[in-house]
């Protein structure tokens, strides 16, 4: 049982009721409510992303970026229908994948994904904000339905996998060491200390 629970921790979702997005979401961030898909059976993120995108990869989410090389396009900016790949979700061999539903602004996308908070639930139209210092989608925050606000963790992004052949693109530059990702995230989202 402990092994099953640990396996589900890699891609995590919750059945809590969604609250309204806060009024101070900041410029360009949507104020619509993400929703749980009540028709779907519990799933992990990888099978869900595979079934709801044209990216047909297998294996743990943390392996998808490398497996996509030469088979699918890999980019460092979101595109509708692409698969967002988060790395280091809960350790080096944990990741998360989500399908980009829509582009809201240059700093926000909406995703459909499964098992985000660990119970196998599926969430549709869930907000994800780019909180990277260079506006390059290298770091994101995900809407937390339990708290009714932006999650406190910042997740590193490997990139976005889309259909077609591998295309050359340059990874974003690493943020300066003195940049405080938490401070940047708060400023981007209009949250004052």
N, C-alpha and C positions, 0 to 999 in steps of 0.2 A: 504494500500500500504506500509506503514511504517513497519507493521508487517511482510509482505512478505520480504522486504529488510532486516530486522533484522534476519529473519530465514535463509536467504541465507548467512549471514555473518559467520555462523558456519563452513562452509566448503567452501573454496574460490578458481578461474582460470581466465585467461585473453585471449583475442583474439589478443593481440599484436603479432607482428612478432618476432620470436625467433632470437636472434643474436648468433654469435658463442660464445662458452664458452671462457673465458679469457685465454690467454696463460699462465698466472701464477696461474693455478688452483692447483698447488702443486703436490707432489708425489702421484701417484696412482689414481688421479682423472681424469676421462675420459674427452675428449674434443669433444664429439659428441653433436649434437643439439637435444634438446627435441622437440617433435612436437605435434601439436594439431590434434585431430582426427576430420576431417571435416565431416565425415559421421554420427557422433553421434548427437542426439538431446540434448539440455541442461539438465543437471542432477545435483543432489546433490551427495556428496561423498558416503554416505551409500548405496543407491540403486546401484550405479556404482560398488562399491566393492563387493556387494552381487552378482551381475550379472556376474562379471568377476573373481570370485574366487570360491573355494569350501566352503567358509565360508558363511553360510546362516543364518545370524542374522538380526534382524529388530530393528528399533528404532534409536534414535540419535547416532551419532558416539561416543560421550563421554560415552555411556552406553555399548559399545561393549565388552570392556575388561572383565567387570564383568559378562556379559551375556554369554561369551565364556567358563567360568569355568565349567568343567565337560562335556562339549559338544565338544570342539575343543582343540587342543594343544595350549598352551600359552608358549612363549619363550621370551628371552631377546636378541636374536640375529636374524638377518634377514635370511630368507630362500626363495628361489624362490617360488612364489605362495602364500606366507603368506600375511596377511593383517597387515600393519603398523598402529598402533593406536597412534595418537598424543593426548595429553591431555592438558587442559587449553588453548586451541587455542585462544579463545577470551573471557576468563572468565571460571569459574569453570564448567559451564554446556555447554561448547562448546568443540568440539573435531573435529578430522579429521581422516579419514581412507583412505588408499591407498594400492593398490595391488603391491607387489614386483615383478617386471618384471625380474630383473637380479641382480646378485652380481658382481660389477665391481672390487672391492678390499675390503680389510678389513675395509676401511673407507668410501666406497661409494657404494650405490645401485642405481638402476633405478626403478622408480615406474610409474604406470598408475593410474591416479586419476581424479576426477571431482570436479568442483566448488572451486578450490584452491584460485582463486583471486576474487571470488564472482559473476561470471556471468554465471555459469552453464556449462562452457566449459570443455571439456575433454582433458587431456594431457597425451601423451604416452611417455615412456622412459625419464621421468623427473628425473634429478639427485637429490639425497639426500645424504648429507655428515654427517657422525658421527663426532661431534665436542666435545664429552665428554672427560673429563680429563683422564678417565681410559680406553678409547677405548672400551666402553661397550654398546654403542647404547642407552644411557639414554638421550642424547641431540643431536638434529640434526639441520642442516640448509638445506633449500630447495632452489633450483635454482629459481631465480626470472626472469621470462620472460620479465617483463616490463623494468627492468634495464639492462638485459643482463648479470647478475652476480649473485653471491650467495646472497640470502636474508640476511638482517641485523638482523632479529630476530632468536633467538635460541628457539627451541620448545622442551619441555619435552616429552619423549616417554614413554607410558605405556608398550609397548612391541609389539610382533608380534603374531598374531593369525593364526594358520594353521589347516589343517584338522586332524581328528582323535580325540582320547580321551585326556583329560587333562593330561599333564605330569608335573611332579614336576621339577621346576627349581627355582633358587635363583635370586631374583631381584638384579640389580647392586647396589653397595654401593653408598650412597649419596656423591656427590663431597665435598671436604673440603670447609668450608665456605670462606677461604681466596682465593680460586681459582676463578679467574675472567673468567666466561664463554666466554665473548666477546674476551678477550685477547687470550684465548686458541683457540677459533675458528679461529681468525686471524692467529695465529702461525701454526695451522694445515693446513690451506689453503695457507700458504706461503705469506700472506699479511702483509706487513710491515707498521708500523704506519706513 
